[in-house]
Amino acid sequence: MGRTVNNRKGWPQKLLLSAGLILPLFSGAAAAATADEALVNSKCASCHAAKADGGWDRISESRRTPEGWDMTVARMSYAHGVKLAKEERGAIVKYLADAYGLAPDETAAHRYIVDRTPSVVEHPENKLVGDTCARCHSYGRIAVQRRTEDDWRKLVHFHVGQFPAIEIQAGGRDRNWFEIANGEVSVELGKQYGFESDSWKKWKAQKPADASGNWRLVGHRPGVGDYEGSATIERTGADRYVVGMTLRYADGTVESAKGSAVVYSGHEWRATLKQGDREVNHVMSLAAGGGELAGRWFEAGNDAIGGTMRAVRAGKGAKPVVLSAQPAMLRAGTRTRLAINGVGLDGDVQVGPGVKVLKVVERSADRVVVEVEAAKDAASGPREVKVGTARAADALTLYRQIDYVKITPEHPMARVGGGGGAMPKVPAQLEAVAYTAGPDGKPGSVDDVKLGAVSARWSLENLNEVAAAMQDLKYAGRIEQNGLFVPNEAGPNPERKYKTNNAGELRVTAQVEDGSRTLKASAPLIVTVQRFNDPPIR
């Protein structure tokens, strides 16, 4: 098995999303664990000595996400010659992720690095670790691992052995990098991201949830809009499922999705589905008790395009809940048709002070459509939406006017590609998000209210004088009116100055009409070169 580089036709070697799915379906979790532990012994114990108290040297001194263990197992193949069939690789990763994984709250703050949320700007919570380690890779990659202090220190030694230039790379020349990393940083990592954890002990002690059943779901896909739908999940073996979904967007588009899923560590949901005419990957977390499933989905080989999803149990015995309202923002003094999505929607409909329910247009247990009217003097802010005992505190937001707009992501990045090369283009999906001033009446203060994504007219220009001189606007790419920036093909380009690549620095602007007012927001858009090595966790 060779080194997994950026195989953009699918996640690197389909990563674990499909590798785990091809495992034999054992009759039960215990049988699977026994067989997989035996496989770890046969493939790994020749180098990682078995410990007298159980486990193996180095292996059982760290805990990681499924992707983290997959990266490790892949490295054992390409760097140390471990021969693994595809099924064996998947089985080993499944065992390690279950035995040495992370509890939901241990990954919650850094899900973006696992679900590949595009263009996230990190703010490391530990400056020492950030300055020492996150100068070469993301801070999130560190934060979704747990190791003993001794194993963190061994990781430092591994870095120096594997990457001898690390001490003199950017951010390391002005300090004694090795002494710092081997000393105070390893101690700090052992404290903040140590192997022992009450969260993991408690999580491991509870019975794994069964995800099978009927589900009600809602979500948002940037560039397309909000959606609601349903899913049926059927168990096919220990931690393995087949999935069928229907997604209905606010614009009337309906998509069906079918595929398979596997659960690692009792909550790490990974699925590969054919959704419409494309293959998508799900990276989500299954809540304790199996009552909720939430996370992100994205196109296989193109994680810049995707959406968020939240799903809850539906059907007999399900807890009544309001999941979303469409539209999610309502202007004071207007009348509109409001769709309320949820489970167990039975009873009177209330949408908060200042909003009158005029009539019920459509009704079922999972969807209620009503005509509502917002008073002209209604105060701006969130409204609790209730249908009988089902409720949501922030499904609907009232506003008097849009005070300003922001572009998300705030620091978008795209990559050139294609042109007959091995690396496809990486687009950037942008959205214009509206805000209204909070109770203090001052736009831009901490009490402002986020309203949601709004339609916009999109345009591009050169970011600065250098970009203008290089004619970046002409060569870097184009933007579509749904906010999708499509980069140009990779170079070198003989038409450009210096025959350079089609990279560039642009400024993207969203223009939003709010009645008679026009609001604008701008953000820098960096169009850079291909990412030739794209690991599961960057």
C-alpha positions as CSV (number, residue, x, y, z in Angstrom):
1,M,0.0,0.0,0.0
2,G,1.6,3.2,-1.1
3,R,1.5,6.6,0.6
4,T,-2.0,8.2,0.5
5,V,-1.6,11.6,-1.1
6,N,-4.4,13.8,-2.3
7,N,-6.6,11.5,-4.3
8,R,-9.3,14.0,-5.1
9,K,-11.5,11.4,-6.9
10,G,-12.3,10.3,-3.4
11,W,-11.0,10.9,0.1
12,P,-7.5,9.5,0.4
13,Q,-8.0,5.8,-0.3
14,K,-11.6,6.5,0.6
15,L,-10.1,6.9,4.0
16,L,-12.0,5.1,6.6
17,L,-15.4,6.0,5.2
18,S,-15.4,3.0,2.9
19,A,-12.5,1.0,4.3
20,G,-14.5,0.4,7.5
21,L,-17.6,-0.5,5.5
22,I,-16.1,-3.4,3.8
23,L,-15.3,-5.3,7.0
24,P,-17.0,-8.7,7.5
25,L,-20.2,-8.3,9.4
26,F,-19.5,-10.2,12.6
27,S,-22.3,-11.7,14.6
28,G,-21.7,-9.3,17.5
29,A,-19.4,-6.5,18.8
30,A,-17.5,-9.0,21.1
31,A,-16.7,-11.3,18.2
32,A,-15.5,-8.4,16.1
33,A,-13.3,-7.0,18.8
34,T,-11.8,-10.5,19.5
35,A,-11.0,-11.0,15.8
36,D,-9.6,-7.5,15.3
37,E,-7.5,-7.7,18.4
38,A,-6.0,-10.8,17.1
39,L,-5.3,-9.0,13.8
40,V,-3.5,-6.2,15.7
41,N,-1.4,-8.8,17.4
42,S,-0.4,-10.5,14.2
43,K,0.3,-7.2,12.3
44,C,1.5,-4.8,14.9
45,A,3.0,-6.7,17.9
46,S,6.2,-7.6,16.1
47,C,7.3,-4.0,16.5
48,H,5.0,-2.8,19.3
49,A,5.6,-5.2,22.2
50,A,2.7,-6.4,24.2
51,K,2.4,-5.1,27.7
52,A,2.0,-7.3,30.7
53,D,-1.1,-5.3,31.8
54,G,-2.6,-5.4,28.3
55,G,-2.2,-3.3,25.2
56,W,1.0,-2.6,23.2
57,D,3.9,-0.3,23.5
58,R,3.1,3.2,22.0
59,I,-0.2,2.0,20.6
60,S,-2.0,1.9,23.9
61,E,-0.4,5.2,25.1
62,S,-2.5,7.4,22.8
63,R,-6.1,7.9,21.8
64,R,-7.3,9.3,18.4
65,T,-10.2,9.8,16.1
66,P,-10.8,7.2,13.4
67,E,-9.0,9.4,10.9
68,G,-6.0,9.8,13.2
69,W,-5.7,6.0,13.6
70,D,-6.1,5.6,9.8
71,M,-3.2,8.0,9.2
72,T,-1.0,6.0,11.7
73,V,-1.9,2.7,10.1
74,A,-1.2,4.1,6.6
75,R,2.2,5.3,7.8
76,M,3.1,1.9,9.1
77,S,2.5,0.6,5.6
78,Y,4.4,3.1,3.5
79,A,7.2,3.8,6.1
80,H,7.7,0.4,7.7
81,G,6.5,-2.0,5.1
82,V,3.6,-3.5,7.0
83,K,1.5,-5.5,4.5
84,L,-2.2,-4.9,4.9
85,A,-5.1,-5.8,2.7
86,K,-7.8,-3.2,2.5
87,E,-10.1,-5.2,4.8
88,E,-7.3,-5.6,7.3
89,R,-6.5,-1.9,7.4
90,G,-10.1,-1.1,8.1
91,A,-10.4,-3.8,10.8
92,I,-7.4,-2.6,12.6
93,V,-8.5,1.0,12.6
94,K,-12.0,0.0,13.8
95,Y,-10.5,-1.8,16.7
96,L,-8.1,1.0,17.7
97,A,-10.7,3.7,17.3
98,D,-13.1,1.7,19.6
99,A,-10.5,0.8,22.2
100,Y,-8.5,4.1,22.1
101,G,-10.8,6.8,20.8
102,L,-12.1,10.1,22.1
103,A,-15.3,10.9,23.9
104,P,-17.7,13.4,22.2
105,D,-16.8,16.3,24.5
106,E,-13.1,15.7,23.8
107,T,-13.5,16.5,20.1
108,A,-16.4,19.1,20.3
109,A,-14.2,22.2,20.2
110,H,-12.3,21.0,17.1
111,R,-14.9,19.2,15.0
112,Y,-13.9,21.5,12.1
113,I,-10.6,19.6,11.6
114,V,-12.4,16.2,11.5
115,D,-15.4,17.2,9.3
116,R,-13.1,19.3,7.0
117,T,-15.0,22.6,7.4
118,P,-13.3,24.8,4.8
119,S,-11.3,28.0,5.5
120,V,-11.4,27.9,9.3
121,V,-9.0,30.3,11.0
122,E,-7.8,28.8,14.2
123,H,-7.2,30.5,17.5
124,P,-5.1,28.1,19.6
125,E,-6.2,27.9,23.2
126,N,-2.7,27.1,24.3
127,K,-0.2,29.7,22.9
128,L,2.9,27.7,23.8
129,V,1.6,24.6,21.9
130,G,0.4,26.8,19.1
131,D,3.7,28.6,18.6
132,T,5.7,25.3,18.8
133,C,3.5,22.9,16.9
134,A,0.9,24.7,14.9
135,R,3.4,26.5,12.8
136,C,3.6,23.4,10.5
137,H,0.1,21.9,10.8
138,S,-3.3,22.8,12.3
139,Y,-3.8,23.2,16.0
140,G,-6.9,21.0,15.6
141,R,-4.7,18.1,14.6
142,I,-3.0,18.2,18.0
143,A,-6.2,18.8,19.9
144,V,-8.0,15.7,18.6
145,Q,-5.3,13.4,20.1
146,R,-4.7,12.3,23.6
147,R,-1.3,10.9,24.8
148,T,0.7,10.3,27.9
149,E,3.4,12.9,28.5
150,D,6.0,10.4,27.6
151,D,4.3,9.6,24.3
152,W,4.0,13.3,23.5
153,R,7.8,13.5,24.1
154,K,8.3,10.5,21.8
155,L,6.3,12.2,19.2
156,V,8.7,15.2,19.4
157,H,11.6,12.8,18.8
158,F,9.7,11.2,15.9
159,H,9.3,14.6,14.3
160,V,13.0,15.4,14.4
161,G,13.9,11.9,13.0
162,Q,11.3,12.0,10.3
163,F,11.6,15.7,9.4
164,P,15.2,16.7,10.2
165,A,14.7,20.3,9.1
166,I,11.9,21.0,11.5
167,E,14.2,22.9,13.9
168,I,15.1,25.5,11.3
169,Q,11.7,25.8,9.6
170,A,9.6,29.0,9.8
171,G,8.9,29.9,13.4
172,G,11.7,27.7,14.8
173,R,14.9,29.6,13.8
174,D,14.6,32.1,16.6
175,R,14.5,29.6,19.5
176,N,15.9,26.3,20.6
177,W,12.9,24.4,19.2
178,F,13.9,20.9,20.2
179,E,14.6,21.8,23.8
180,I,11.3,23.7,24.1
181,A,9.3,20.9,22.4
182,N,11.0,18.1,24.3
183,G,10.7,19.9,27.6
184,E,7.9,22.4,28.6
185,V,5.7,21.7,25.6
186,S,5.6,17.9,26.2
187,V,4.7,18.6,29.8
188,E,2.0,21.0,28.8
189,L,0.6,18.6,26.2
190,G,0.5,15.9,28.8
191,K,-1.6,18.1,31.0
192,Q,-4.0,19.6,28.5
193,Y,-4.3,16.6,26.1
194,G,-3.3,13.8,28.4
195,F,-4.1,10.1,27.9
196,E,-6.2,9.7,31.1
197,S,-9.6,11.3,31.0
198,D,-12.8,11.0,33.1
199,S,-14.8,11.8,29.9
200,W,-13.4,8.8,28.1
201,K,-13.8,6.5,31.1
202,K,-17.5,7.5,31.5
203,W,-18.1,7.2,27.7
204,K,-16.5,3.7,27.5
205,A,-18.6,2.5,30.5
206,Q,-21.9,3.1,28.9
207,K,-23.7,0.8,26.4
208,P,-23.1,1.8,22.7
209,A,-26.2,3.2,21.1
210,D,-28.0,1.5,18.2
211,A,-28.7,4.1,15.5
212,S,-31.3,2.0,13.6
213,G,-34.8,3.5,13.2
214,N,-36.6,6.5,11.7
215,W,-35.1,10.0,11.8
216,R,-36.2,13.5,11.1
217,L,-33.5,15.8,9.8
218,V,-32.8,19.5,9.0
219,G,-29.8,21.3,7.7
220,H,-28.2,24.0,5.6
221,R,-26.2,23.8,2.4
222,P,-24.2,27.0,1.7
223,G,-25.1,28.3,-1.8
224,V,-28.3,26.4,-1.9
225,G,-30.2,27.0,1.3
226,D,-32.0,25.3,4.2
227,Y,-33.5,21.8,3.9
228,E,-35.6,19.4,5.9
229,G,-36.1,15.7,5.4
230,S,-36.2,12.2,6.8
231,A,-33.9,9.1,7.1
232,T,-34.3,5.4,7.7
233,I,-31.3,3.6,9.2
234,E,-31.1,-0.2,9.3
235,R,-28.6,-2.2,11.2
236,T,-26.6,-4.7,9.2
237,G,-24.1,-5.8,11.8
238,A,-22.1,-4.5,14.8
239,D,-21.8,-0.8,14.4
240,R,-22.8,-1.0,10.7
241,Y,-25.8,0.3,8.9
242,V,-27.5,1.0,5.6
243,V,-29.0,4.5,5.2
244,G,-31.7,6.0,3.1
245,M,-32.4,9.7,3.2
246,T,-34.7,12.3,1.5
247,L,-33.7,16.0,1.6
248,R,-36.2,18.7,0.6
249,Y,-34.8,22.2,0.0
250,A,-36.6,25.4,0.5
251,D,-36.4,26.1,-3.2
252,G,-38.4,22.9,-4.0
253,T,-35.4,20.7,-4.9
254,V,-35.6,17.2,-3.6
255,E,-32.7,14.8,-3.3
256,S,-32.5,11.2,-2.3
257,A,-29.5,9.6,-0.7
258,K,-28.6,5.9,-0.1
259,G,-25.5,4.3,1.3
260,S,-23.7,2.7,4.2
261,A,-22.4,3.8,7.5
262,V,-20.1,2.6,10.3
263,V,-19.8,4.0,13.9
264,Y,-16.4,4.2,15.7
265,S,-15.8,4.9,19.3
266,G,-19.5,4.6,20.0
267,H,-20.3,7.9,18.4
268,E,-18.1,8.7,15.4
269,W,-20.5,8.3,12.5
270,R,-18.9,7.9,9.1
271,A,-21.0,7.2,6.0
272,T,-20.7,7.2,2.2
273,L,-23.9,7.9,0.3
274,K,-24.9,8.5,-3.3
275,Q,-26.8,11.8,-3.0
276,G,-28.5,12.9,-6.2
277,D,-25.8,12.6,-8.8
278,R,-22.8,12.7,-6.5
279,E,-21.1,10.7,-3.8
280,V,-21.0,12.4,-0.4
281,N,-19.3,11.6,2.9
282,H,-20.9,12.1,6.3
283,V,-18.7,13.0,9.4
284,M,-21.1,13.2,12.3
285,S,-21.4,12.4,16.0
286,L,-24.0,10.2,17.5
287,A,-25.2,11.5,20.9
288,A,-25.2,9.4,24.1
289,G,-28.3,7.2,24.0
290,G,-28.5,7.5,20.2
291,G,-31.2,10.2,20.2
292,E,-29.4,12.7,18.0
293,L,-27.0,12.7,15.1
294,A,-25.2,15.9,14.0
295,G,-22.3,17.0,11.9
296,R,-21.3,17.8,8.4
297,W,-21.5,16.1,4.9
298,F,-19.5,17.0,1.9
299,E,-18.8,15.8,-1.7
300,A,-16.3,13.0,-1.9
301,G,-13.1,14.5,-3.2
302,N,-14.4,18.0,-2.8
303,D,-14.9,18.9,0.9
304,A,-15.4,22.6,0.1
305,I,-19.0,21.7,-1.1
306,G,-21.3,20.3,1.5
307,G,-23.7,21.2,4.3
308,T,-24.6,20.8,8.0
309,M,-27.1,18.3,9.3
310,R,-29.0,17.6,12.5
311,A,-31.2,14.6,12.9
312,V,-33.4,13.3,15.8
313,R,-35.4,10.2,16.4
314,A,-38.9,10.2,14.8
315,G,-41.9,8.0,15.0
316,K,-43.6,6.3,18.0
317,G,-42.2,7.3,21.3
318,A,-40.0,10.1,20.0
319,K,-39.6,13.2,22.0
320,P,-41.5,16.2,20.5
321,V,-39.2,18.9,19.3
322,V,-39.1,21.8,16.9
323,L,-36.0,21.5,14.7
324,S,-36.2,24.5,12.4
325,A,-38.4,27.2,10.8
326,Q,-38.4,28.2,7.1
327,P,-37.8,31.0,6.6
328,A,-35.7,31.5,9.8
329,M,-35.9,35.3,9.7
330,L,-39.0,37.5,9.6
331,R,-39.2,41.2,9.1
332,A,-41.4,43.2,11.4
333,G,-44.6,44.5,9.7
334,T,-44.7,41.7,7.1
335,R,-46.9,38.7,6.5
336,T,-45.5,35.4,5.3
337,R,-46.0,31.6,5.2
338,L,-43.9,29.8,7.8
339,A,-43.0,26.1,7.8
340,I,-42.1,24.6,11.1
341,N,-40.2,21.3,11.0
342,G,-39.8,18.8,13.8
343,V,-41.1,15.7,15.5
344,G,-44.4,15.3,17.4
345,L,-45.9,18.6,16.3
346,D,-49.3,18.3,17.9
347,G,-51.1,21.3,19.5
348,D,-51.4,25.0,19.3
349,V,-48.8,27.0,17.3
350,Q,-47.1,29.9,19.0
351,V,-44.2,31.9,17.5
352,G,-43.4,34.4,20.2
353,P,-44.4,38.0,21.1
354,G,-45.2,40.3,18.3
355,V,-46.1,37.5,15.8
356,K,-49.7,36.5,15.2
357,V,-50.6,33.1,13.7
358,L,-53.4,33.8,11.2
359,K,-54.2,30.3,10.0
360,V,-52.8,26.8,9.7
361,V,-52.3,25.9,6.0
362,E,-50.8,22.4,6.4
363,R,-50.3,20.0,9.3
364,S,-48.6,16.7,10.1
365,A,-46.7,15.3,13.0
366,D,-43.4,16.5,11.5
367,R,-44.3,19.6,9.6
368,V,-46.7,22.5,10.2
369,V,-47.2,25.4,7.8
370,V,-48.9,28.6,9.1
371,E,-49.6,32.1,7.9
372,V,-48.1,34.6,10.3
373,E,-47.9,38.3,10.6
374,A,-45.3,40.3,12.5
375,A,-46.3,43.5,14.1
376,K,-44.6,46.7,12.9
377,D,-43.3,47.5,16.3
378,A,-42.1,44.0,17.1
379,A,-38.7,44.0,18.8
380,S,-35.8,42.4,17.0
381,G,-34.4,39.2,18.3
382,P,-35.0,35.4,18.5
383,R,-38.5,34.0,19.1
384,E,-39.4,30.7,20.8
385,V,-41.4,28.6,18.3
386,K,-43.8,26.2,20.0
387,V,-46.2,23.5,18.6
388,G,-47.9,21.9,21.6
389,T,-45.1,20.6,23.8
390,A,-42.5,20.8,21.0
391,R,-40.4,23.9,21.0
392,A,-37.1,25.6,19.9
393,A,-35.7,28.7,21.5
394,D,-34.0,30.2,18.4
395,A,-35.7,28.7,15.3
396,L,-37.0,32.1,14.2
397,T,-35.5,35.6,14.4
398,L,-37.4,38.9,14.0
399,Y,-35.8,42.0,12.6
400,R,-36.7,45.5,11.5
401,Q,-33.9,45.9,9.1
402,I,-30.6,44.4,8.0
403,D,-27.9,46.6,9.5
404,Y,-24.9,44.9,8.0
405,V,-23.7,41.9,6.1
406,K,-20.7,39.6,6.5
407,I,-19.2,37.1,4.0
408,T,-18.5,33.6,5.3
409,P,-16.0,32.1,5.4
410,E,-14.3,35.4,6.5
411,H,-11.0,34.2,5.0
412,P,-12.0,32.1,2.0
413,M,-9.3,30.1,0.0
414,A,-9.5,28.3,-3.3
415,R,-7.0,26.3,-5.2
416,V,-6.2,26.0,-8.9
417,G,-6.2,22.6,-10.5
418,G,-7.4,20.5,-13.4
419,G,-5.9,21.2,-16.8
420,G,-5.1,17.6,-17.3
421,G,-3.2,17.4,-14.0
422,A,-3.8,15.0,-11.2
423,M,-5.2,17.7,-8.9
424,P,-8.8,18.9,-9.5
425,K,-9.7,22.5,-8.7
426,V,-10.8,23.3,-5.1
427,P,-13.6,25.9,-5.2
428,A,-14.8,28.2,-2.4
429,Q,-18.5,28.4,-1.5
430,L,-19.3,31.8,-0.1
431,E,-22.4,33.2,1.6
432,A,-23.7,36.6,2.6
433,V,-24.9,36.5,6.2
434,A,-27.2,39.3,7.5
435,Y,-27.1,40.9,10.9
436,T,-29.3,43.3,12.8
437,A,-28.2,45.5,15.7
438,G,-29.0,44.3,19.2
439,P,-30.7,46.1,22.1
440,D,-28.0,48.8,22.2
441,G,-28.8,49.8,18.7
442,K,-25.2,49.9,17.7
443,P,-24.2,47.7,14.7
444,G,-21.0,45.7,15.2
445,S,-21.3,45.3,19.0
446,V,-21.5,42.0,20.9
447,D,-25.3,42.0,21.3
448,D,-25.9,42.0,17.5
449,V,-28.3,39.3,16.2
450,K,-27.3,37.0,13.4
451,L,-30.2,36.6,11.0
452,G,-28.9,34.1,8.5
453,A,-27.8,33.7,4.8
454,V,-29.4,36.1,2.3
455,S,-29.4,36.4,-1.5
456,A,-26.6,38.7,-2.9
457,R,-25.1,39.9,-6.1
458,W,-21.4,38.8,-6.2
459,S,-18.5,40.5,-7.8
460,L,-14.7,40.3,-7.9
461,E,-11.8,42.7,-8.1
462,N,-8.0,42.7,-7.6
463,L,-7.1,42.8,-4.0
464,N,-4.2,45.2,-4.2
465,E,-1.7,46.9,-6.6
466,V,0.4,43.7,-7.0
467,A,-2.7,41.7,-7.9
468,A,-3.7,44.4,-10.4
469,A,-0.2,44.4,-12.0
470,M,-0.4,40.6,-12.3
471,Q,-4.0,40.8,-13.6
472,D,-5.2,38.3,-11.0
473,L,-8.8,39.2,-11.7
474,K,-8.4,38.0,-15.3
475,Y,-6.6,34.8,-14.6
476,A,-7.5,33.5,-11.1
477,G,-11.1,32.4,-11.6
478,R,-14.8,33.4,-11.7
479,I,-17.7,33.7,-9.2
480,E,-21.2,32.4,-9.8
481,Q,-24.3,34.2,-8.4
482,N,-24.9,31.5,-5.8
483,G,-21.6,32.5,-4.2
484,L,-19.5,29.7,-5.7
485,F,-16.0,30.8,-6.7
486,V,-14.5,28.5,-9.3
487,P,-10.7,28.8,-9.7
488,N,-9.0,28.6,-13.1
489,E,-6.9,25.7,-14.2
490,A,-3.4,25.2,-12.9
491,G,-0.4,26.7,-14.8
492,P,2.2,27.6,-15.6
493,N,0.3,30.1,-17.9
494,P,2.4,31.4,-20.7
495,E,0.1,34.4,-21.1
496,R,0.8,35.7,-17.6
497,K,3.6,37.9,-16.4
498,Y,6.5,35.7,-15.5
499,K,4.5,32.7,-17.0
500,T,3.3,32.1,-13.5
501,N,0.5,29.9,-12.2
502,N,-3.1,31.1,-12.2
503,A,-3.0,31.8,-8.5
504,G,-4.0,35.3,-7.3
505,E,-5.3,37.7,-4.6
506,L,-8.8,38.9,-5.1
507,R,-11.4,40.8,-3.3
508,V,-14.9,39.4,-3.3
509,T,-18.0,41.6,-2.7
510,A,-21.5,40.7,-1.8
511,Q,-24.2,43.3,-2.5
512,V,-27.5,42.8,-0.6
513,E,-30.8,44.7,-1.3
514,D,-32.8,45.4,1.8
515,G,-35.9,47.2,0.6
516,S,-34.7,50.6,-0.7
517,R,-31.3,50.1,1.0
518,T,-28.2,48.5,-0.5
519,L,-25.6,46.9,1.8
520,K,-22.2,45.6,0.8
521,A,-19.6,43.3,2.4
522,S,-16.1,42.4,1.1
523,A,-13.5,39.8,2.0
524,P,-10.1,38.9,0.7
525,L,-10.2,35.7,-1.5
526,I,-6.9,33.9,-1.9
527,V,-6.5,31.6,-4.9
528,T,-3.5,29.4,-4.3
529,V,-1.7,26.4,-5.7
530,Q,-2.6,22.7,-5.4
531,R,-2.3,20.8,-2.2
532,F,-0.3,17.7,-3.2
533,N,-0.4,16.0,0.1
534,D,-3.8,16.2,1.7
535,P,-4.0,14.0,4.8
536,P,-7.3,13.1,6.5
537,I,-6.5,15.5,9.3
538,R,-4.6,18.5,8.0
